[in-house]
Each structure stands twice: as structure tokens, then as C-alpha cells.
């Protein structure tokens, strides 16, 4: 006679610091068609072996388990999730799951124009586009792939099919794009876009701080190279990431000096951002200050990587492989217990300003 599966309580996921966890970021791939200088090396990362990557069915099973535990918001990330041809199907399945109230996606926008309609029809609610510059020459130096106009076309297409509020995520970098903060903010005056400036985090796949600091817009290495795109293999190292830090307060000051005061406001599901609006603006300006102002006290999220690891914190190396339980048992009970374990081990905050070094994986490998 088979033993009955233990009944799990339906209490919400609450961690040791009384934070309710109701948001899961699901990375669908570690592949990306860009090579942003703060995220990936020019040559990319070695491909994850197929047997170590979650199948679509495994991903859906884990999302279903999460929803049964009180996860209400699902964000699909990568790498670049739009590289997945089955993305509309995955969106449709997640949107239909009991308990899931919000399904969103983060993308670099390069494939968005051709895929926005299908994603909207599948049930995607919102989309975030990562865009760090509004200047074509800087785009080539920072992203090292693609082009700015194609991304802007994707943003227009997403708005056209109702994937709103549409948020633009801009990572602040001193000497690279901090002179454009007012231009991004000006964009919100006449268009329904919600720009969010994100403080640069010193997370790297290597920590060789002895490497010379590189500047994408100035000659370096004695070779007179003008951009990192022309210097394969070179990207911002750990020391560069720290020295290029720009605080949200600095960005806000630059915007107000040029465009006038920002008034506090709110928009739907704006997560950790503090949101403001310029006088008369259609869109909004937000600041995610995870370095200068600990937003960790409000963190409500877990992360599931493309290869089946659960993480309680982006900036902590701790992660738990759920594949053994996923593949060895048809029961969901062990999976629910693993989710609960990760929630209870979720750290109170990061310690990057105290010199913490993240020794694990890069942003594209963890889902950002």
C-alpha cells in the first residue's frame, strides 16, 4: 500500500526576516545575443550541457510547485529569453497556472519587434527592456552586438500590443552613460515609458583585479583601440565595476538640475524601484539603489537558474540544486521542501559595500 504524500501547509513563504516571498525569477537560458561589457566576455560562456539544463516540462513543474507555495509573480529572464523559440508556449502555460497573477519578461529587446505580438497573445502581461544608452556609438561599445534602432523598434512594438507598463532598465556606469540620465528622463515626458536607473553591482565571473582598467571610449593597451567591440576578450573587470559606480542620488541630482524637480509617484508592480515623475510627464523615472541604499529589507524574490538551481539572493553564492529531487521522484513534496529551505536560508542583505566578493556565476548565468 502506497504511503500518502505528506500534506504541506498553505501558509505563505516567510523568511527569517519576516519578508513574504511571492516572486520567482525564472532563467530560461544562459545564452545571449549581446555581449554587454559588465555581463559577459566577448566569447561568451561555455554552453551548459543539455543534460544539465532543465527541460521545458521540468521548468513548468517547478513553477507549478512555486505557485502552490504562494509565488504569485513570475519573471522570465536569461541570458536572453527571446532566444527560446518555445517562449510563447511557456508563457501560455505559466499564465494559466492557478495562483499565478503576473507574468513578465526581461529582454535586451533585439528580437522583440518580431515576437511581441505572439507573447502578448500568449498571456504575457508586461516586459522590461535592458537599454543602457540612447547613442548608437555607445550601444556598439557597451552591448558589442546588435544595434540601437532595432531595440527601439522592439520597444515600440511591445507598447503597440499592450505589454505595459513598459520599463526600460538602464545600468548606470560612470564615464560611459551617466551623461545620458537626463536624456533618458526626457524620454518619459512625451511617451508612456518607465525608465529605471540601476546602480552597477560589482558581480563578476572572475575577480582578477590586477588586470588594467579598461575604458570602452578611450584608447587603451597602447593599441589605440576605440571600443571594447574592437578588442575581443576585454570587458570590465571587478575593479572597473567598482570604480564606475554611480549612485541613484547622483543620477537624480543630474536629472533635476537639467529638467526640474522629480515628484514621488507609483506605478503598477514597480518592484524595488523608488518612482518619480517629472512635471507633466506621461512616463516615470525610477531608481533601484541596491548598493547605496539597502533595498534588501524589501526583497521578495527567489531565483531559478536555467540549470535547476534555486537561489535566495543574486549577490550570494548560495544555491541549491533541485534537479536530483526533480528527476528522482514524481512527488512534489521534496521540491516544496527545497523551496522552503532556500527561503529560510535567504540572507538578510548583501555586503558588497563592505568588500564582499561574489565568487560564483555571472549575471547571465543566474538570471540577473
N, C-alpha and C positions, 0 to 999 in steps of 0.2 A: 504493500500500500504506500503510495507516494505521500511524502510529508507535505503539508500545506505550506505555501510560501509565507514567511512572516509578514504580518501587516505593518506597514510603515505609517506613522502618524502623518497627518496632513498639515502639521504646523509649518509656518514659513521658515525658510532658511535664515537663521540669525547667527552671526558670528560672535566671537568672544567680546567684541567691542560694540555690541548692540546695533550692528548695521544689518539691515534687511537686504539679502542678496536676491535680486529678481531680474538680473540682466546677464545674458551669456553672449559673449563674442565668439563666433564660430569661424575659425580659419579654414577655408576650403582648399587652399593650395599655398605652397611656398614659392611658386613660380611667379615671375613678374615680367612684364614687357618694358619696364623702365629700370633704370639703374641709379636711383637718386643717391646723391653723394653721402647722405647721412644714414643710408639704409642698407645699400648693397654694394659689393665690389663690382667692378666693370664686367668681370667674367661670370658674375652670378654665383650661386651656391651649387654644390653637387646635388644632383637630383635625388630626392628621397626614394629609396627602393619601393617598388609597388607594394610589396608585402607588408611594408611598414606604414603605408598610407591607409587611412580609413576609406572604406568603400562608401558609396552613397547610402547604402542601406544601414551601415554602421553609424554614419553621421546622423541619419534620421532617428535611429533608435536612441542615441544619446540625447538628442534634442527632445525627444518624447519623454525620456526619463527626467530631464531637467524641468520640463513643463509640469510634470506630475509633482515636482517638488516645489513649485511656486515660482519658477522662472517665467516671466511674462514678456520680456523683451529679448529679441534675438537680432543680433547684428552679424551679417555675413562679411567676412574680411579675407585677406590673403596675406602675403603676395597680392596678386590681382585677381579677385574673384570672377571678373568678367571673362577671364580666360577659360573658365569652365563652361563648356557647351551645354551642360545639363543644368545650368543655374536657374533658368525659369522653372524647370520641373522641381528642383529643390525648394525654391521659393513657394511654389504652389502647395507642396506637401507641408511645409512648415506653417504657412498661413492658415491651413485647415486644421492644425492640431488644437485640440481642446486646451484652453489655458493660455495660449499664445495670443497676446494682444497687439504686438507691434513687431513688424519685420522690416529691417532696414539693411542697407548695404553701404560699404565704403569702397570707393574705386578711384583710380587715377584719372578716369574719365575718357581714356583714349578710345575705348570701344563702345562708349555709352550711346552715341548717336544711333548706332545700328541696333542696339539691344534694349534701349529704354522702353519702347512700346511693349515688347514681349514681357519684360519684367513687371511693368505696370499691370498688364493683363493677368499675370500670374498671381498678383496679390501683394507685390512689394509696396510698402507704404511710403518710404522715404529713402533718400540717398544722400550720402556725403561725398564730395569730390575733393581729393587732395590736390591742392594747387598752390605752389609756393612763390609764383611770380606772375606778373602780367606783361612781362617783356620777353620777346622771343629769344633774344640772345642769352638772357639769363636762364630761360627754360632749357635751352640746349646744354648749358653748363651744369645745371642742377639735376635735371632728370636724365640727361645723356641718352635719351631715346625720345621718339615721338615728336610732336610739335604742339605749340600753344593753341593754334586755331582749331585743331581737331578736338581738343579738350573743351574749348569754349563752345563749339558746336554741340558737343555732348551735353553740356550744361543746359543749353537752350532746348535740346530735345527732351531732357528729363523734365524740365519745367512744363514743356508743352503737353506732356502726357500725365501731369498731375503728381509727379513724385516730389511732393513738397511737405513741409518746408525744406528747401534745398540748401544745404550747408556747404560752405567752402572752408576746408581746413588748410590753414597756412602755417607752416612751421617757421618760426622766427629765427633768423640767423644774422648775426652782426656782420656787417660788411658785405652781405650777399643780397638780402632782400629787406632789411629793416628800413631802407629809404622808401619803400613802397607801401608802408602801412596806411598812409593817407589815401593813396590810390585805391587800395582795396576797400577802405571805408567809404570812399566817394562812390564806389560801385553800388552801395546799398541805398543811395539817395533816390535813385530812379528805377531800381529793379528789385524784385522780390527775391533777394539772395541774402543769406545769413552767414557772414564771414566770421570765422573763429580763429583767432591767433593762438597758436600753441607754443609754449616755451620748449626750447630744444632740450632734450634729455640726453645725457652722456651714456647712451647704451651702444655697445659695440660688440661685434663678433670677435675682435681681437683687442688687446689692451697694450699694444706696443707704443707707449708714449714717447719712445726715443726717436720715432720717425719724425722727420722735419714737418712742421706745419705747412699745409698747402693752401693756396688761395685760388679758387676757380677763375678769378677775374684778373689775375696778375701773373706775369712770368714767374716761373719757379724752376728749381733744379738746374738753373743755368742754361736751360734749353729754349727759353723764350716762348714756352707754350702758353697760350692764352686761355685755355679752358681745360677742365678735367676730362672733357669728352675727347680731347686730343692727347690725353695722357693716360692710356688704358692701365687699369690696375690701381690708380691713385684715387683715393677718396678721403674724406675727413676721418682722421684717427681720433682716438679717445681724447687727446689733448685739444685737438681742434674743436671737438664738440663742446668742451667746457669753455674755451676762450671765445666761442661765437655765441654764447648765451646772451639773450636779450629778454629782459623781464616784461611781463604783461604791463606793469606800471609804466615802463619806458614807452612801450608801444602806444598805450592810451594817451600819454602826455604828448607824443608826437602828433597823434590824430587831432587832439583837442587844440593844439597850438595852430594847426592849419585849418581845421574845419569847424571849430567851436565845440561847446560842451556836449558830452555824451550823457544821456539821461537813462537811468536804470529801467529795464523793462523785462519782459519774459516772453518766450515763445514755447510752443509745444515741444516736449521731450528734448530739452537742450542740455541734458546731462550735467557734466561738471562745469560748464561754462558760466561765467557771470556775463549777463547780456545787457547791452545798452543800445540806444538808438540816437542817431543824430536828429536834430530838429527837422521835422517834415519828411524824414526818410521812410521809404517803403520797407526796406530790409533792416537788419540789425547787425551789430558788431559785438562779438563775444570774445572773452579771454579765458583760456584754460591755463591756469598758473600752477601747474603741478610741481614746479620747482620752488618758486618764490613764496608761494602761499599754499601750505599743505591742504590739498583738496581730498586727501586720503580719508579724512573723517567722514566724508560723504560717499565713499566708494561703494557701489552696489553690484559689482560685476565679478564674474569668473570668465576664464578664457579656455576654450577648447582648441588645441592645435590640430593641424591637418593630419598629423601622425598619431593622434589619440592621447595626448597628454592634457590633463586638467591643471590649470594654473590659477592660483588665487590672487596673484599680483604680477603685473607686467614687469616691474622692477625688482622682482625677487627671483632667484634661480630655482626656487622650489617648484616642482611639478610632479604630477602623479600619472603614471602610465595606466590607462584604463583598458588597454587592449587585451591583456590576459583575461580579465573578468568578462570583457565583452565577447571574446571569442571562445571561451571555455564553458559558458553557461547560457542557457536560454532564459534563465531567470533574471529579472531586472533588479532584484533585491540587492545583490552585491554592488551593482552600479550606483544605486541610490546611496548606499553606504559610503562609497568612494566620494561621491559629490559632497556628502555631509562631512567627511574627513577633510577635504580640501577647504571647505568653508570654515571649519574650526581651526585650521592651520593658517588661515589668511592673516598676513601680518598687519599690524596697526598702521604702518606707514613705511615709506621708503626712507633711506638715509643718504641720498645722493649728495646733498649739500655737506654732509659730514665726511664725504670721501668714499662712500660705498661704491664698489665696482661690481658691475654685473658681469659674471664670467660665463654666462650661458649663451643663449642664442640671440640672433639679431631680430629686429622688428618684423621683417618679412616672414621669419620662421615661427614667430609666436602669435601673429595676427595683429600686432600693434595695439 
